[in-house]
């Protein structure tokens, strides 16, 4: 009888301790535009299409409204991730996404370059299929995927889509 009481009290105490633990969650990195940093070797240091001289993104001047929807190219904001900045530009034709180009991806570590090289084509295909920024993350490239979708949504917001 005494063993059953000790076992019950121990079990209850263990459950209380488990329920009192809070899962660790990193706060989302801020989505602030940053000045262009030095890119990988051979990369141009000039501002991207749709960005001003400071590198801050602005709506691309090539977009225009047609009767069938928005058309043009729009540059998303720079999304700073734990492994580096991500920025994309989207091309729309009559309100439909026809192309997505990664302007900036993490590049400072060889592994970051490899992950981005594998993930960006998948993310681009997902965005073209979904016709929105509501796409699945690529396994093993969570930060890059989140930065890609934030920048893509920023570009779509600028387009008014």
DRENPA-3360 file (N, C-alpha, C; in nm, 2 decimals, always signed):
BEGIN
1 = XXXXXXXX = +0.08/-0.12/+0.00/+0.00/+0.00/+0.00/+0.09/+0.13/+0.00 ~ +0.19/+0.12/+0.08/+0.28/+0.23/+0.09/+0.35/+0.26/-0.05 ~ +0.39/+0.15/-0.12/+0.46/+0.16/-0.25/+0.36/+0.23/-0.35 ~ +0.24/+0.20/-0.34/+0.14/+0.26/-0.44/+0.12/+0.41/-0.41 ~ +0.13/+0.45/-0.29/+0.11/+0.59/-0.25/+0.24/+0.67/-0.30 ~ +0.35/+0.61/-0.28/+0.48/+0.68/-0.32/+0.48/+0.68/-0.48 ~ +0.44/+0.58/-0.54/+0.44/+0.58/-0.69/+0.34/+0.68/-0.74 ~ +0.23/+0.69/-0.68/+0.12/+0.79/-0.72/+0.17/+0.93/-0.70;
9 = XXXXXXXX = +0.23/+0.96/-0.59/+0.28/+1.09/-0.56/+0.40/+1.13/-0.65 ~ +0.48/+1.03/-0.68/+0.60/+1.06/-0.77/+0.54/+1.08/-0.91 ~ +0.45/+1.01/-0.96/+0.39/+1.03/-1.09/+0.33/+1.16/-1.10 ~ +0.25/+1.20/-1.00/+0.18/+1.33/-1.01/+0.29/+1.44/-1.01 ~ +0.39/+1.43/-0.92/+0.49/+1.53/-0.92/+0.56/+1.54/-1.05 ~ +0.59/+1.43/-1.12/+0.66/+1.43/-1.25/+0.57/+1.50/-1.35 ~ +0.44/+1.47/-1.35/+0.35/+1.53/-1.45/+0.34/+1.68/-1.43 ~ +0.34/+1.73/-1.30/+0.33/+1.87/-1.27/+0.46/+1.94/-1.33;
17 = XXXXXXXX = +0.57/+1.88/-1.30/+0.70/+1.93/-1.35/+0.70/+1.94/-1.50 ~ +0.66/+1.84/-1.57/+0.65/+1.84/-1.72/+0.56/+1.95/-1.77 ~ +0.45/+1.96/-1.71/+0.35/+2.06/-1.76/+0.40/+2.20/-1.73 ~ +0.48/+2.22/-1.63/+0.53/+2.36/-1.60/+0.64/+2.40/-1.69 ~ +0.70/+2.31/-1.77/+0.81/+2.35/-1.86/+0.75/+2.43/-1.97 ~ +0.82/+2.53/-2.01/+0.78/+2.61/-2.13/+0.88/+2.57/-2.24 ~ +0.82/+2.55/-2.36/+0.91/+2.52/-2.47/+0.99/+2.64/-2.51 ~ +1.11/+2.62/-2.56/+1.20/+2.73/-2.60/+1.17/+2.77/-2.74;
25 = XXXXXXXX = +1.14/+2.89/-2.76/+1.12/+2.94/-2.90/+1.20/+3.07/-2.92 ~ +1.27/+3.07/-3.03/+1.35/+3.19/-3.06/+1.25/+3.29/-3.12 ~ +1.27/+3.42/-3.09/+1.18/+3.52/-3.15/+1.21/+3.53/-3.30 ~ +1.11/+3.56/-3.38/+1.13/+3.57/-3.52/+1.23/+3.68/-3.55 ~ +1.33/+3.67/-3.63/+1.42/+3.78/-3.66/+1.34/+3.89/-3.73 ~ +1.38/+4.01/-3.70/+1.31/+4.13/-3.76/+1.32/+4.13/-3.91 ~ +1.22/+4.18/-3.98/+1.22/+4.19/-4.12/+1.25/+4.33/-4.16 ~ +1.37/+4.37/-4.13/+1.40/+4.51/-4.16/+1.49/+4.52/-4.28;
33 = XXXXXXXX = +1.48/+4.62/-4.36/+1.57/+4.63/-4.48/+1.70/+4.67/-4.42 ~ +1.80/+4.61/-4.48/+1.94/+4.65/-4.44/+2.02/+4.69/-4.56 ~ +2.12/+4.77/-4.54/+2.20/+4.82/-4.65/+2.27/+4.70/-4.71 ~ +2.29/+4.70/-4.84/+2.35/+4.59/-4.91/+2.49/+4.56/-4.85 ~ +2.51/+4.43/-4.82/+2.64/+4.39/-4.77/+2.72/+4.33/-4.88 ~ +2.85/+4.32/-4.85/+2.93/+4.26/-4.95/+2.88/+4.12/-4.98 ~ +2.86/+4.09/-5.10/+2.80/+3.96/-5.14/+2.91/+3.86/-5.17 ~ +2.88/+3.75/-5.23/+2.98/+3.65/-5.26/+3.07/+3.70/-5.37;
41 = XXXXXXXX = +3.19/+3.65/-5.38/+3.28/+3.70/-5.48/+3.22/+3.70/-5.62 ~ +3.24/+3.81/-5.68/+3.19/+3.83/-5.82/+3.05/+3.89/-5.82 ~ +2.99/+3.91/-5.71/+2.85/+3.97/-5.71/+2.86/+4.12/-5.72 ~ +2.76/+4.17/-5.78/+2.76/+4.32/-5.81/+2.72/+4.38/-5.68 ~ +2.78/+4.50/-5.65/+2.74/+4.57/-5.53/+2.64/+4.68/-5.55 ~ +2.59/+4.69/-5.67/+2.49/+4.79/-5.70/+2.35/+4.74/-5.65 ~ +2.26/+4.83/-5.63/+2.13/+4.80/-5.58/+2.06/+4.71/-5.67 ~ +1.97/+4.63/-5.62/+1.89/+4.54/-5.70/+1.78/+4.61/-5.77;
49 = XXXXXXXX = +1.72/+4.56/-5.87/+1.60/+4.62/-5.93/+1.49/+4.64/-5.83 ~ +1.44/+4.76/-5.83/+1.33/+4.79/-5.73/+1.39/+4.84/-5.60 ~ +1.52/+4.86/-5.59/+1.57/+4.91/-5.46/+1.63/+5.04/-5.48 ~ +1.63/+5.12/-5.38/+1.69/+5.26/-5.39/+1.84/+5.25/-5.36 ~ +1.91/+5.37/-5.36/+2.05/+5.37/-5.35/+2.10/+5.31/-5.21 ~ +2.01/+5.32/-5.11/+2.05/+5.27/-4.98/+2.03/+5.12/-4.97 ~ +1.97/+5.06/-5.07/+1.94/+4.91/-5.06/+1.80/+4.89/-5.01 ~ +1.73/+4.99/-4.96/+1.60/+4.97/-4.90/+1.50/+4.95/-5.02;
57 = XXXXXXXX = +1.42/+4.85/-5.00/+1.33/+4.81/-5.11/+1.22/+4.90/-5.13 ~ +1.18/+4.92/-5.25/+1.07/+5.01/-5.28/+0.99/+4.94/-5.39 ~ +0.87/+4.97/-5.41/+0.79/+4.91/-5.52/+0.87/+4.93/-5.65 ~ +0.87/+4.82/-5.73/+0.94/+4.83/-5.86/+0.86/+4.92/-5.95 ~ +0.93/+5.01/-6.03/+0.86/+5.10/-6.11/+0.80/+5.03/-6.24 ~ +0.83/+4.90/-6.26/+0.78/+4.84/-6.38/+0.64/+4.78/-6.37 ~ +0.58/+4.78/-6.25/+0.45/+4.72/-6.23/+0.34/+4.82/-6.28 ~ +0.24/+4.76/-6.33/+0.12/+4.84/-6.37/+0.00/+4.76/-6.37;
65 = XXXXXXXX = -0.11/+4.82/-6.36/-0.24/+4.75/-6.35/-0.30/+4.74/-6.49 ~ -0.34/+4.62/-6.52/-0.41/+4.59/-6.65/-0.55/+4.54/-6.61 ~ -0.63/+4.53/-6.71/-0.77/+4.49/-6.69/-0.77/+4.35/-6.63 ~ -0.67/+4.26/-6.66/-0.67/+4.12/-6.61/-0.59/+4.11/-6.48 ~ -0.54/+4.22/-6.42/-0.47/+4.21/-6.30/-0.34/+4.28/-6.31 ~ -0.26/+4.28/-6.20/-0.13/+4.35/-6.20/-0.03/+4.27/-6.28 ~ +0.06/+4.35/-6.35/+0.17/+4.30/-6.42/+0.29/+4.38/-6.39 ~ +0.41/+4.31/-6.39/+0.53/+4.38/-6.36/+0.62/+4.30/-6.27;
73 = XXXXXXXX = +0.73/+4.36/-6.23/+0.83/+4.30/-6.14/+0.83/+4.38/-6.01 ~ +0.83/+4.31/-5.90/+0.83/+4.37/-5.77/+0.93/+4.31/-5.68 ~ +1.01/+4.39/-5.61/+1.12/+4.34/-5.52/+1.07/+4.33/-5.38 ~ +1.08/+4.22/-5.32/+1.05/+4.21/-5.18/+1.15/+4.27/-5.08 ~ +1.11/+4.28/-4.96/+1.21/+4.33/-4.86/+1.31/+4.23/-4.83 ~ +1.42/+4.27/-4.77/+1.53/+4.18/-4.73/+1.48/+4.12/-4.60 ~ +1.48/+3.99/-4.59/+1.45/+3.92/-4.47/+1.57/+3.87/-4.40 ~ +1.61/+3.92/-4.29/+1.73/+3.87/-4.22/+1.70/+3.75/-4.15;
81 = XXXXXXXX = +1.78/+3.64/-4.18/+1.76/+3.51/-4.11/+1.88/+3.49/-4.02 ~ +1.88/+3.38/-3.95/+1.99/+3.34/-3.86/+2.12/+3.32/-3.94 ~ +2.11/+3.28/-4.07/+2.22/+3.25/-4.15/+2.25/+3.35/-4.26 ~ +2.18/+3.45/-4.27/+2.20/+3.56/-4.37/+2.08/+3.61/-4.43 ~ +2.09/+3.71/-4.51/+1.97/+3.78/-4.57/+1.91/+3.70/-4.68 ~ +1.78/+3.71/-4.70/+1.71/+3.65/-4.81/+1.62/+3.76/-4.88 ~ +1.63/+3.77/-5.01/+1.55/+3.87/-5.08/+1.51/+3.81/-5.21 ~ +1.38/+3.83/-5.25/+1.34/+3.78/-5.38/+1.27/+3.89/-5.46;
89 = XXXXXXXX = +1.26/+3.87/-5.59/+1.18/+3.96/-5.67/+1.08/+3.87/-5.75 ~ +0.96/+3.92/-5.76/+0.85/+3.84/-5.83/+0.81/+3.91/-5.95 ~ +0.78/+3.83/-6.06/+0.73/+3.89/-6.18/+0.58/+3.84/-6.19 ~ +0.49/+3.93/-6.22/+0.35/+3.90/-6.23/+0.31/+3.94/-6.37 ~ +0.22/+3.86/-6.42/+0.15/+3.89/-6.55/+0.00/+3.87/-6.53 ~ -0.07/+3.97/-6.54/-0.22/+3.97/-6.52/-0.26/+3.91/-6.39 ~ -0.18/+3.94/-6.29/-0.21/+3.90/-6.15/-0.16/+3.76/-6.12 ~ -0.09/+3.69/-6.21/-0.04/+3.56/-6.18/+0.11/+3.56/-6.17;
97 = XXXXXXXX = +0.17/+3.48/-6.08/+0.31/+3.48/-6.06/+0.37/+3.40/-6.18 ~ +0.46/+3.46/-6.25/+0.52/+3.39/-6.37/+0.67/+3.36/-6.34 ~ +0.73/+3.43/-6.25/+0.87/+3.41/-6.21/+0.90/+3.46/-6.07 ~ +0.99/+3.39/-6.01/+1.04/+3.44/-5.88/+1.19/+3.42/-5.89 ~ +1.27/+3.53/-5.86/+1.41/+3.52/-5.86/+1.47/+3.56/-5.72 ~ +1.56/+3.48/-5.68/+1.62/+3.50/-5.55/+1.74/+3.60/-5.57 ~ +1.73/+3.72/-5.51/+1.83/+3.82/-5.53/+1.94/+3.81/-5.43 ~ +1.90/+3.77/-5.31/+2.00/+3.75/-5.20/+1.96/+3.62/-5.13;
105 = XXXXXXXX = +2.06/+3.54/-5.10/+2.05/+3.42/-5.02/+2.17/+3.41/-4.92 ~ +2.16/+3.33/-4.82/+2.28/+3.32/-4.73/+2.40/+3.26/-4.81 ~ +2.51/+3.32/-4.79/+2.63/+3.28/-4.86/+2.76/+3.28/-4.79 ~ +2.76/+3.32/-4.66/+2.88/+3.34/-4.59/+2.95/+3.21/-4.55 ~ +2.88/+3.10/-4.54/+2.93/+2.97/-4.51/+2.91/+2.87/-4.62 ~ +3.00/+2.78/-4.65/+2.98/+2.68/-4.76/+2.85/+2.61/-4.74 ~ +2.82/+2.57/-4.62/+2.69/+2.49/-4.59/+2.57/+2.58/-4.62 ~ +2.57/+2.71/-4.59/+2.46/+2.80/-4.62/+2.44/+2.81/-4.77;
113 = XXXXXXXX = +2.55/+2.82/-4.84/+2.54/+2.83/-4.99/+2.48/+2.70/-5.05 ~ +2.52/+2.58/-4.99/+2.47/+2.46/-5.04/+2.32/+2.44/-5.01 ~ +2.28/+2.48/-4.89/+2.14/+2.47/-4.85/+2.05/+2.56/-4.94 ~ +2.10/+2.69/-4.96/+2.03/+2.78/-5.04/+2.02/+2.73/-5.19 ~ +2.13/+2.67/-5.24/+2.13/+2.62/-5.37/+2.03/+2.51/-5.39 ~ +2.01/+2.43/-5.29/+1.91/+2.32/-5.29/+1.77/+2.37/-5.27 ~ +1.75/+2.46/-5.18/+1.62/+2.50/-5.13/+1.55/+2.60/-5.23 ~ +1.62/+2.70/-5.28/+1.56/+2.80/-5.36/+1.49/+2.75/-5.48;
121 = XXXXXXXX = +1.54/+2.66/-5.56/+1.46/+2.61/-5.67/+1.33/+2.54/-5.63 ~ +1.34/+2.47/-5.52/+1.22/+2.40/-5.47/+1.11/+2.51/-5.42 ~ +1.16/+2.61/-5.35/+1.07/+2.71/-5.30/+1.01/+2.79/-5.42 ~ +1.09/+2.82/-5.52/+1.04/+2.89/-5.64/+0.93/+2.80/-5.71 ~ +0.96/+2.67/-5.72/+0.86/+2.59/-5.79/+0.73/+2.58/-5.70 ~ +0.74/+2.58/-5.57/+0.62/+2.58/-5.48/+0.55/+2.71/-5.50 ~ +0.62/+2.82/-5.51/+0.55/+2.95/-5.52/+0.48/+2.96/-5.66 ~ +0.54/+2.91/-5.76/+0.47/+2.91/-5.89/+0.35/+2.82/-5.89;
129 = XXXXXXXX = +0.36/+2.71/-5.83/+0.24/+2.62/-5.82/+0.13/+2.68/-5.73 ~ +0.17/+2.73/-5.62/+0.07/+2.78/-5.52/+0.01/+2.92/-5.57 ~ +0.09/+2.99/-5.65/+0.05/+3.13/-5.69/+0.03/+3.22/-5.57 ~ +0.11/+3.19/-5.46/+0.11/+3.28/-5.34/+0.24/+3.25/-5.26 ~ +0.25/+3.32/-5.15/+0.36/+3.30/-5.06/+0.33/+3.19/-4.95 ~ +0.21/+3.13/-4.96/+0.17/+3.03/-4.87/+0.22/+2.89/-4.92 ~ +0.35/+2.87/-4.89/+0.42/+2.75/-4.94/+0.48/+2.67/-4.83 ~ +0.51/+2.54/-4.85/+0.57/+2.46/-4.75/+0.72/+2.49/-4.74;
137 = XXXXXXXX = +0.78/+2.48/-4.63/+0.92/+2.50/-4.61/+0.99/+2.38/-4.66 ~ +1.12/+2.40/-4.70/+1.20/+2.29/-4.74/+1.27/+2.23/-4.62 ~ +1.26/+2.10/-4.60/+1.32/+2.03/-4.49/+1.47/+2.06/-4.49 ~ +1.53/+2.10/-4.38/+1.67/+2.12/-4.37/+1.70/+2.27/-4.40 ~ +1.61/+2.34/-4.45/+1.63/+2.48/-4.49/+1.52/+2.57/-4.43 ~ +1.49/+2.55/-4.30/+1.38/+2.62/-4.24/+1.40/+2.77/-4.24 ~ +1.52/+2.82/-4.20/+1.54/+2.97/-4.20/+1.54/+3.03/-4.33 ~ +1.60/+2.96/-4.43/+1.60/+3.01/-4.57/+1.45/+3.01/-4.62;
145 = XXXXXXXX = +1.38/+2.91/-4.59/+1.24/+2.90/-4.64/+1.15/+3.01/-4.58 ~ +1.17/+3.04/-4.45/+1.10/+3.14/-4.38/+1.13/+3.28/-4.44 ~ +1.26/+3.30/-4.46/+1.30/+3.43/-4.52/+1.25/+3.45/-4.66 ~ +1.25/+3.34/-4.74/+1.20/+3.34/-4.88/+1.05/+3.38/-4.88 ~ +0.98/+3.31/-4.79/+0.83/+3.34/-4.79/+0.80/+3.48/-4.74 ~ +0.88/+3.53/-4.64/+0.85/+3.67/-4.60/+0.88/+3.77/-4.71 ~ +1.00/+3.75/-4.78/+1.03/+3.84/-4.88/+0.93/+3.83/-5.00 ~ +0.89/+3.71/-5.03/+0.79/+3.69/-5.14/+0.66/+3.76/-5.10;
153 = XXXXXXXX = +0.62/+3.74/-4.98/+0.49/+3.81/-4.94/+0.51/+3.96/-4.94 ~ +0.62/+4.01/-4.91/+0.65/+4.15/-4.91/+0.64/+4.20/-5.06 ~ +0.69/+4.13/-5.15/+0.68/+4.17/-5.29/+0.54/+4.16/-5.34 ~ +0.47/+4.06/-5.30/+0.33/+4.05/-5.34/+0.24/+4.16/-5.28 ~ +0.27/+4.20/-5.16/+0.20/+4.31/-5.09/+0.23/+4.44/-5.17 ~ +0.35/+4.46/-5.21/+0.38/+4.58/-5.29/+0.31/+4.58/-5.42 ~ +0.29/+4.46/-5.48/+0.21/+4.45/-5.60/+0.06/+4.47/-5.58 ~ +0.02/+4.46/-5.46/-0.12/+4.47/-5.43/-0.20/+4.35/-5.47;
161 = X = -0.13/+4.23/-5.47/-0.19/+4.11/-5.50/-0.24/+4.04/-5.37;
% end
